[in-house]
């Protein structure tokens, strides 16, 4: 009895069939709770409003924390149904996984607040980490985390180059300005602050060079900042484009396999393609465009008088024996 129930629980929480009614209700409800809780945390920092509605805020926190705690425990209980967490210590491996740690961190602040008499503000703000749970329910967030994970090495290299440039530029500005402006460029950390603001092209204007050499260096750093900041952006843009093309090609291959032997899709085929589309995070417009492209390709290769099996849509091969011909 426990095994089917655990499998069912795992299928719902992992959204194995995304368009299944119970799965949709559970995930929509959890998403709404995340939004409500984050909005509550933000409004809780408005002191007059928070004092007048303290019971409402506490009630929302209790309801959300209870729901997230139940979800966390159910995910641990059903973790062995996932192939990644089968076998010995499977549940411990799940508890140590990144998303399980996010779930734990999202409910931990409330328990700390209940166990301590001090209202630790940083613990309350930690509840905003529940936004990270959206990576389970948002295809856009899933795409973002996938791209960041794939490009971690490239982003690390770009970040290292940017850090070196910041250190060199702040050191040069310190040598040029520290004697004239000891209060603003009196040490390297102060000069580093100016370099970060200038290189990112923000330019608050609270700290500016006054010497000729400092102004020339500032102009060079500001111009270099355009290119330095654009490098990570270019890496991410290229990675997003590549990942989207890969997902579209994967969906195209699946659609081609289902449509071999015919131009029309059965209801079962459409359901399987819909599940695959949601798994890849493609929009309805993208999926429909790919299906139309596959139809156009098939239309040029299919003969009008070809007979197809009504069940699997594969072309039928009719053979006539010699005995039939003699008759």
C-alpha positions in Angstrom: 0.0 0.0 0.0 2.9 2.4 0.9 4.7 1.8 -2.3 1.9 3.0 -4.7 1.1 5.9 -2.4 4.8 6.9 -2.3 5.0 6.7 -6.0 1.9 8.8 -6.4 3.3 11.4 -4.0 6.6 11.5 -5.9 4.8 11.9 -9.3 2.8 14.8 -8.0 5.7 16.7 -6.3 8.0 16.1 -9.2 5.3 17.0 -11.7 5.9 13.9 -13.7 2.6 14.6 -15.6 2.3 18.4 -15.5 -1.2 18.6 -17.0 -2.7 16.2 -14.5 -5.3 18.0 -12.4 -4.0 17.1 -8.9 -0.5 18.0 -9.9 -1.6 21.3 -11.3 -3.6 22.2 -8.2 -0.7 21.3 -5.8 1.9 23.3 -7.8 -0.3 26.3 -8.3 -1.1 26.3 -4.6 2.5 26.1 -3.6 3.4 28.9 -6.1 0.7 31.1 -4.7 1.9 30.5 -1.1 5.4 31.5 -2.1 4.2 34.8 -3.7 1.9 35.5 -0.7 4.7 34.8 1.8 7.3 36.9 0.0 4.8 39.8 -0.2 4.1 39.4 3.5 7.8 39.5 4.4 8.2 42.7 2.4 5.2 44.4 4.0 6.3 43.2 7.4 9.2 45.7 7.2 6.8 48.6 7.0 6.6 49.3 10.7 3.3 51.1 11.1 1.5 48.6 8.8 3.2 45.6 10.5 2.2 46.8 14.0 -1.5 47.1 13.0 -1.7 43.7 11.3 0.7 41.6 13.3 -1.9 38.8 13.6 -2.4 38.6 9.9 1.3 38.4 9.2 1.8 35.8 11.9 -1.1 33.7 10.5 0.2 33.9 7.0 3.7 32.8 8.2 2.3 29.8 10.1 0.1 28.6 7.2 3.0 29.0 4.7 5.6 27.4 7.0 3.3 24.5 7.7 2.6 23.9 4.0 6.3 24.1 3.1 7.3 21.8 6.0 4.7 19.2 4.9 6.0 19.5 1.3 9.6 19.1 2.6 8.8 16.0 4.6 6.8 14.4 1.7 9.7 15.0 -0.7 12.1 13.3 1.7 9.7 10.4 2.2 9.1 9.9 -1.6 12.8 10.6 -2.6 13.6 6.9 -3.2 11.1 6.8 -6.1 13.6 9.0 -8.0 16.3 7.0 -9.7 18.9 9.5 -8.4 18.1 8.8 -4.7 17.5 5.0 -4.7 19.5 2.6 -2.7 21.2 3.0 0.6 21.4 6.5 2.1 19.1 7.7 -0.8 17.2 10.0 1.4 20.4 11.5 2.9 21.6 12.2 -0.6 18.4 14.0 -1.3 18.6 16.0 1.9 22.0 17.2 0.8 20.9 18.1 -2.7 20.7 21.9 -3.6 16.9 22.2 -3.8 16.4 20.2 -0.6 18.7 22.6 1.1 16.7 25.5 -0.3 13.5 24.0 1.1 15.2 23.5 4.5 16.5 27.1 4.6 13.1 28.5 3.7 11.4 26.9 6.7 14.2 27.2 9.2 13.9 30.9 10.1 10.4 30.5 11.5 11.5 27.6 13.8 14.5 29.7 14.9 12.2 32.6 15.7 10.0 30.3 17.8 12.9 28.9 19.7 14.6 32.2 20.4 13.3 35.3 22.2 15.3 37.7 20.1 13.7 39.0 16.9 16.6 38.5 14.6 16.0 40.6 11.5 18.5 38.8 9.3 16.6 35.5 10.1 13.3 37.1 9.1 14.8 38.4 5.8 16.1 34.8 5.1 12.5 33.9 4.4 12.9 35.7 1.1 15.0 32.7 0.0 11.6 31.0 -0.6 11.7 32.7 -4.0 14.3 30.1 -5.0 11.6 27.5 -4.7 10.2 28.9 -7.9 12.9 27.0 -9.8 10.7 24.0 -9.4 7.5 25.6 -10.7 8.8 28.1 -13.3 10.3 26.9 -16.6 12.0 30.3 -16.9 13.9 29.9 -13.6 14.7 26.3 -14.6 16.2 27.6 -17.9 18.2 30.2 -16.0 19.7 27.8 -13.5 20.5 25.3 -16.3 22.4 28.0 -18.3 24.2 29.3 -15.2 25.3 25.8 -14.3 26.5 25.1 -17.9 28.4 28.4 -18.1 29.8 28.4 -14.6 33.4 28.0 -15.9 33.1 30.8 -18.5 31.5 33.2 -16.1 34.2 32.4 -13.5 36.9 33.2 -16.0 35.1 36.5 -16.9 34.6 37.3 -13.3 38.3 36.7 -12.6 39.4 39.0 -15.4 37.0 41.7 -14.1 38.3 41.3 -10.5 41.9 41.8 -11.7 40.9 44.8 -13.7 39.2 46.3 -10.7 42.2 45.8 -8.5 44.6 47.3 -11.0 42.4 50.3 -11.7 41.8 51.0 -8.0 45.6 50.7 -7.3 46.4 53.2 -10.1 43.7 55.6 -8.9 45.0 55.4 -5.4 48.5 56.4 -6.5 47.2 59.3 -8.5 44.7 60.7 -6.0 45.5 59.7 -2.4 47.7 62.7 -1.7 45.2 65.2 -3.1 42.1 63.5 -1.6 43.1 61.5 1.4 39.6 61.4 2.7 38.1 59.7 -0.4 41.2 57.9 -1.9 43.2 57.4 1.3 43.3 53.6 1.0 42.8 50.8 -1.5 39.3 49.8 -0.3 38.0 53.3 -0.9 39.6 53.4 -4.3 38.1 50.0 -5.0 34.6 51.3 -4.3 35.2 54.1 -6.8 36.5 51.6 -9.4 33.4 49.3 -9.0 31.0 52.2 -9.4 32.9 53.6 -12.4 33.5 50.3 -14.2 29.9 49.3 -13.9 29.0 52.6 -15.6 26.7 53.6 -12.6 28.7 56.7 -11.6 27.1 58.0 -8.4 29.3 61.1 -8.5 30.0 61.0 -4.7 33.7 60.4 -5.3 35.4 61.9 -8.3 39.1 62.4 -9.3 40.5 65.9 -9.4 44.0 65.5 -10.8 44.6 65.4 -14.6 46.0 61.9 -14.4 43.1 60.8 -12.4 40.6 62.2 -14.8 42.3 60.6 -17.8 42.4 57.2 -16.0 38.8 57.6 -15.0 37.8 58.1 -18.6 39.7 55.0 -19.7 38.2 52.9 -16.9 34.7 54.1 -17.8 35.2 53.2 -21.5 36.7 49.9 -20.6 33.8 49.1 -18.3 31.4 49.0 -21.2 33.3 46.1 -22.7 34.1 44.4 -19.4 30.5 44.3 -18.2 29.3 43.2 -21.7 31.4 40.0 -21.6 29.3 38.1 -19.0 26.1 39.4 -20.6 27.3 38.1 -24.0 28.2 34.7 -22.5 24.7 34.4 -20.9 22.9 35.6 -24.1 24.8 33.0 -26.2 24.2 30.3 -23.7 20.4 31.1 -23.5 20.2 30.9 -27.3 22.1 27.6 -27.5 20.0 26.0 -24.8 16.8 27.1 -26.4 18.0 25.7 -29.8 18.9 22.4 -28.1 15.5 22.1 -26.5 13.7 23.0 -29.7 15.8 20.4 -31.6 15.0 17.8 -28.9 11.3 18.5 -29.3 11.6 18.4 -33.1 13.1 14.9 -32.9 10.3 13.7 -30.6 7.6 15.2 -32.8 9.3 13.6 -35.9 9.2 10.2 -34.2 5.5 10.5 -33.3 4.5 11.8 -36.8 6.4 9.2 -38.9 3.9 7.8 -41.3 1.3 10.5 -41.1 0.6 14.2 -40.9 -2.1 14.0 -38.2 -1.5 13.5 -34.5 -3.8 11.3 -32.4 -5.0 12.5 -28.9 -2.5 10.2 -27.2 0.4 11.6 -29.4 -0.6 15.2 -28.6 -0.7 14.4 -24.9 2.8 12.9 -25.0 4.1 15.9 -27.0 2.4 18.3 -24.6 4.1 16.6 -21.6 7.5 16.8 -23.4 6.9 20.4 -24.3 6.2 21.4 -20.7 9.2 19.4 -19.6 11.5 21.4 -22.0 9.8 24.7 -21.1 8.7 25.6 -24.6 5.8 27.8 -25.3 2.7 26.7 -27.3 3.8 29.0 -30.2 7.2 27.3 -30.3 5.8 23.8 -30.2 3.2 24.6 -32.9 5.8 26.1 -35.2 8.0 23.0 -34.8 5.1 20.6 -35.5 4.1 22.6 -38.6 7.7 22.5 -39.8 7.8 18.7 -39.3 4.5 18.4 -41.2 5.9 20.4 -44.1 8.9 18.0 -44.3 6.6 15.0 -44.2 4.3 16.4 -46.8 7.0 16.3 -49.4 7.8 12.7 -48.8 4.4 11.1 -48.2 2.4 9.7 -51.1 -1.3 10.5 -51.1 -2.5 6.9 -51.6 -0.3 5.4 -48.9 -2.3 3.4 -46.3 -1.5 3.8 -42.6 -2.3 1.8 -39.5 -5.1 3.6 -37.6 -3.4 2.8 -34.3 0.3 3.5 -34.6 0.1 5.6 -37.8 2.9 3.6 -39.5 2.6 3.0 -43.2 1.1 -0.4 -44.2 3.1 -2.7 -46.5 0.7 -4.8 -48.6 2.2 -7.9 -50.2 0.5 -10.0 -52.9 1.4 -13.7 -53.0 1.8 -15.7 -56.3 -1.3 -17.8 -55.4 -3.5 -14.7 -55.3 -2.1 -13.5 -58.6 -2.9 -16.9 -60.3 -6.5 -16.6 -59.1 
